[in-house]
Amino acid sequence: MTTETVQKETPAIAIIGGTGLTQLEGPEIQQTHTPETRLGQPSSAVEEGQWNGRRVLFLARHGHPHAVPPHKINYRANLLALKELGATHVIAVNAVGGIRSDMVSGRIAIPHQVVDYTWGREGTFFDGDFMPLDHIDLTHPYDEELRQQIIAAADRREMAVSDDGVYAATQGPRLETVAEIVRLERDGCDLVGMTGMPEAALARELGLAYASICLVVNPAAGKSDGEITMAEIKAVIDSGMGQVRDLIAETLKGM
Ligand code: HPA
């Protein structure tokens, strides 16, 4: 089945799950799509369901099970598949390292800006091939209305979240050096992750309202004593992703 043959129904809210969120427990899954787009296959099947009265589409950014590294994700196919299945909004979930002093492990942040340090990724639909060259505005890379809906949902649930943050998108899959984090901090970055770009830009190119829920899973390199371990990251993900799920559920209620 190609995504073009899928009948678009009610507009949907797409959720792109990152590390630690490869499956959505919450919505009642009604259908599983395995789209093949004109730009290739997305990272995972797309699960469709109803959640708090909304049609939702869920895609696991790194595949399910988690296997696709950040620089090899077909971001274009992921966004295109969601768009062709009827998505109008995308809530992205990103596990990140904390740079700013209040971005401690377990903290949830709704970033408002991005600095892109990635390279070599297919970062546009307007490549003169898939679509004619065009230049989108990305002054505010996240959709402000969607961001405010998430922040309002956190308020209703009395969840303490950071309502801003500059997200640094790095290439990965390795983590950063101390000097790199010092540079990012000097650049004004508060959070660091590997998948925020080109995803946000591609969503804008397709006219999708896009915002991110970041879960801080470790202090960035040099922001704590010692090295960053996967065990430490996994422990924070295990304890924190439930809150992210609750926040998505509450956000859907308010949309
Ligand atoms: N750096 C980059 N990406 C990340 C980190 C980090 O410290 N933690 C989780 N994703």
Residues whose N, C-alpha, C, O or C-beta is under 5 A from the ligand:
A	BS01	HPA	A95 V96 G97 L175 E176 V192 G193 M194 A220
